[in-house]
Amino acid sequence: MHNNKFMRDTVFEGAKAYKAGKLDRRSFLVLCGMAGIATSSVIAGDAEAAANQIVMWNWGGQSEECHGSAIGAPFTAETGIPLRFDTSGPLQGKIKEMVESGNVTADVCDGDLFDAVALGGTHLEAIDYTVVSKDKTLPQYALEYGTSIILYGYAMMYDTQAYPDGAPTGWADFFNTTKFPGKRSLYKWANGSLEAALMADGVAKDALYPLDMDRALSKIKSIKDDTIYWGSGSEAHDMIVNGEVSMGMVWQNRGRNIEVETNGRFKMVMNEALAMPGAYIVPKGNPGGRDAV
């Protein structure tokens, strides 16, 4: 019985390789003959044996569109498996809760490398580097439980109408509420905000790490009465465009869209912008199994 299951599984894997053009027809027929399984039943059964879909948990907005065209389309063309999206945002706490509940609904999460470090071994599957190419990322970004696929940026953005006599040029100005009065916005999950606070407090860019957490949090606390926090790209966008804040930290892609949308009223400051490595991570017990990799 065990051998029958093994052979059937082997043939189903062969069927996927055959349909993807990675196994020639003759080899596929030989494999089916050895297992005593009709090719028609394998092709039909393979659709059931493989994942019905792969669900990527990401942050919505342009992220869904970009992942869909750059990754989803070629993946579906090769495997026949559609890529779907949950755009509610894979926060670290949500990933932990999902895995611990046993109700895992996402196959791949668009997270960060620090998620791979914090959750690896307990809540994430190891990345199979026999399938995933290490040469398509930087060596330091190919971790055991996550691999980086993009660099994304945090930058400062300001309202030109709020500061007609002189624009802010860096994070020191962002934290100077005397020279540049008005409400600010920061990312509430701290990455990016900590680095910005330390640079505003005089720490050189090449001396940021390891982060001085007490110093960074003290600097952020110094403007707490003038700070509003956002948790998603759409929130950051709305706070700026709707006039809730005079300047804010934004993801670079959102900032560029705001500049275009408002005909340059709101400008992004690329001086001291921060580049962060995004990463793919795979939750333990994901429904798509190895197809997620």
C-alpha positions in Angstrom: 0.0 0.0 0.0 2.8 2.4 1.0 4.7 1.6 -2.3 1.5 2.2 -4.3 1.1 5.6 -2.7 4.7 6.4 -3.3 4.5 5.5 -7.0 1.3 7.4 -7.5 2.8 10.5 -5.9 5.9 10.1 -8.0 3.8 9.9 -11.2 1.8 12.9 -10.2 5.0 14.9 -9.7 6.1 13.6 -13.1 2.8 14.9 -14.6 3.4 18.4 -13.3 6.9 18.3 -14.8 5.5 17.0 -18.1 2.9 19.7 -18.3 5.5 22.4 -17.4 7.7 21.1 -20.2 10.4 19.8 -17.9 9.9 16.2 -18.7 9.6 14.8 -22.3 6.6 12.7 -23.3 8.5 9.4 -23.7 9.9 9.6 -20.2 6.5 10.5 -18.8 4.9 7.4 -20.5 7.7 5.1 -19.2 7.1 6.5 -15.7 3.3 5.8 -16.0 3.9 2.3 -17.3 6.3 1.4 -14.5 3.6 2.5 -12.0 0.7 0.8 -13.9 -1.3 4.0 -14.0 -3.1 5.3 -17.1 -1.8 8.6 -18.3 -5.3 10.1 -18.5 -6.0 9.4 -14.9 -2.7 11.0 -13.9 -3.3 14.2 -15.8 -6.8 14.5 -14.3 -5.7 13.5 -10.9 -2.8 15.8 -10.9 -5.1 18.8 -10.8 -6.5 17.5 -7.5 -3.1 16.5 -6.1 -1.5 19.9 -6.7 -2.6 23.0 -4.9 -5.8 24.6 -6.2 -4.2 28.0 -5.7 -1.4 29.7 -4.0 -2.3 32.6 -1.7 0.2 35.4 -1.2 -0.4 37.6 1.8 0.7 41.1 1.0 -0.1 44.8 1.6 -2.4 45.5 -1.3 -2.3 48.6 -3.5 0.3 48.5 -6.2 2.0 45.6 -4.5 -0.8 43.2 -5.6 -0.6 44.4 -9.2 3.2 44.2 -9.3 3.4 40.8 -7.7 0.7 39.6 -10.0 2.4 40.6 -13.2 6.0 39.9 -12.2 5.6 36.7 -10.3 2.0 35.4 -10.6 1.7 35.4 -14.4 4.9 33.4 -15.1 4.2 31.1 -12.1 0.7 30.3 -13.4 1.9 29.8 -17.0 4.5 27.3 -15.7 2.4 25.4 -13.2 -1.3 26.1 -14.1 -1.8 27.2 -10.5 -3.3 30.6 -10.0 -1.8 33.1 -7.6 -4.4 34.8 -5.3 -3.9 37.7 -2.8 -4.9 38.4 0.7 -4.1 42.2 1.0 -4.8 42.7 4.7 -1.1 42.9 5.5 1.1 40.0 7.0 2.0 41.6 10.3 4.3 39.4 12.4 1.7 39.0 15.2 -1.0 37.9 12.6 1.4 35.3 11.2 2.1 33.9 14.6 -1.6 33.8 15.5 -2.5 32.1 12.2 0.1 29.4 12.5 -0.6 28.7 16.2 -4.4 28.4 15.5 -3.7 25.7 12.9 -5.9 27.6 10.5 -3.2 28.6 8.0 -4.7 30.4 5.0 -1.6 31.9 3.3 1.1 30.1 1.4 3.6 32.9 1.0 3.9 36.2 2.9 5.4 39.4 1.6 7.3 40.3 4.8 10.7 41.5 5.9 14.0 39.7 6.7 13.5 40.5 10.4 10.3 38.4 10.2 12.4 35.5 9.0 14.7 35.9 12.0 11.9 36.4 14.6 9.6 33.6 13.3 12.0 31.2 11.7 12.0 27.6 13.1 8.8 28.0 15.0 6.3 29.6 12.6 8.0 29.4 9.2 9.1 26.7 6.8 12.8 26.7 5.7 13.5 28.0 2.2 14.5 25.2 -0.1 17.5 26.6 -1.9 17.6 23.6 -4.2 14.5 25.2 -5.7 15.0 28.9 -4.9 18.1 30.4 -6.5 20.4 32.2 -4.1 22.1 34.0 -7.0 19.0 36.2 -7.5 19.5 38.0 -4.3 22.4 39.4 -2.2 24.3 36.7 -0.2 23.4 38.3 3.1 19.7 38.3 2.2 19.4 34.6 1.6 18.4 33.4 5.1 17.3 30.0 6.3 13.7 31.1 6.7 13.3 33.9 4.3 14.8 35.3 1.1 14.8 38.9 -0.1 13.2 39.7 -3.4 13.0 43.5 -3.3 14.4 46.5 -1.7 11.8 49.0 -0.7 12.3 52.5 0.7 11.1 54.9 3.4 11.4 58.6 2.6 10.1 61.9 4.0 7.3 63.8 2.3 6.2 67.3 3.0 3.5 69.8 2.0 5.0 72.7 0.0 2.2 75.0 1.0 3.0 74.5 4.7 6.6 75.5 4.3 6.8 78.2 1.6 9.9 79.9 3.0 12.2 76.8 3.2 11.7 73.1 2.7 12.8 70.4 5.1 15.9 68.5 3.8 16.4 65.6 6.1 15.3 63.7 9.3 16.7 66.4 11.6 14.2 68.8 10.1 11.4 66.3 10.4 12.1 66.1 14.2 12.4 69.9 14.5 8.9 71.1 15.3 10.0 74.6 16.1 11.5 75.4 12.7 8.9 73.2 10.9 5.7 73.2 12.9 2.8 70.9 12.1 1.7 67.3 12.6 3.9 64.4 11.4 3.3 60.8 10.5 5.5 57.8 11.2 5.1 54.1 10.6 3.8 52.5 13.8 5.7 49.3 13.5 9.0 51.1 14.1 11.2 49.8 11.3 12.5 52.8 9.4 11.3 55.2 12.2 14.1 54.1 14.5 16.8 54.7 11.9 15.2 58.1 11.0 15.1 59.1 14.7 18.8 58.2 15.2 19.9 60.1 12.1 17.9 63.1 13.3 19.8 62.8 16.6 23.1 63.0 14.9 24.1 59.4 14.3 26.0 58.9 11.1 24.4 56.6 8.5 27.3 54.1 8.6 27.1 53.9 12.4 23.3 53.1 12.8 23.7 49.4 13.6 23.3 47.9 16.0 20.4 50.3 16.8 20.5 52.3 20.0 16.9 51.6 20.9 16.7 53.8 24.0 18.1 56.8 22.1 15.8 56.2 19.1 12.7 55.9 21.2 13.7 58.9 23.2 13.9 61.0 20.0 10.6 59.7 18.8 9.0 60.5 22.2 10.3 64.1 21.9 7.7 64.8 19.1 4.9 62.5 20.3 2.4 65.3 20.7 2.8 66.2 17.0 2.9 62.6 15.6 0.2 60.4 14.1 1.0 56.8 13.3 0.1 54.8 10.2 -0.1 51.1 9.7 -0.6 50.7 5.9 0.4 52.5 2.7 -3.1 53.7 2.1 -3.2 55.3 5.6 0.1 57.1 5.0 -1.2 58.3 1.7 -4.5 59.6 3.1 -2.9 61.4 6.1 -0.8 63.5 3.7 -3.2 64.1 0.9 -6.1 64.9 3.3 -4.0 67.4 5.2 -3.9 65.5 8.5 -0.1 66.0 8.6 2.3 68.6 7.1 5.0 66.0 6.6 5.3 62.3 6.9 7.3 59.1 6.4 6.0 57.2 3.4 7.0 54.2 1.4 8.8 55.5 -1.6 6.3 54.1 -4.2 3.4 55.8 -2.3 5.4 59.0 -2.2 6.0 59.0 -6.0 2.3 58.4 -6.6 1.4 61.3 -4.3 3.7 63.7 -6.1 2.0 62.8 -9.4 -1.5 62.8 -8.0 -1.1 66.3 -6.5 0.9 67.8 -9.3 3.9 68.3 -7.0 2.2 70.0 -4.1 3.6 67.3 -1.9 7.3 66.5 -2.4 9.4 63.6 -1.4 12.8 64.1 0.1 15.3 61.4 -1.0 18.1 62.7 1.2 18.6 60.1 4.0 15.9 57.8 2.5 16.1 54.3 3.8 16.3 51.1 1.8 14.9 48.0 3.5 15.0 44.3 2.3 11.6 42.8 1.7 11.4 39.0 1.9 9.3 36.0 1.0 8.5 33.8 4.0 6.4 30.6 4.1 4.1 29.9 7.1 4.3 26.5 8.6 1.4 24.3 7.5 0.6 26.4 4.5 -2.2 24.8 2.4 -0.2 24.8 -0.9 2.8 22.9 0.5 5.8 22.8 -1.7 4.0 24.6 -4.5 4.5 27.7 -2.5 8.2 27.4 -3.0 
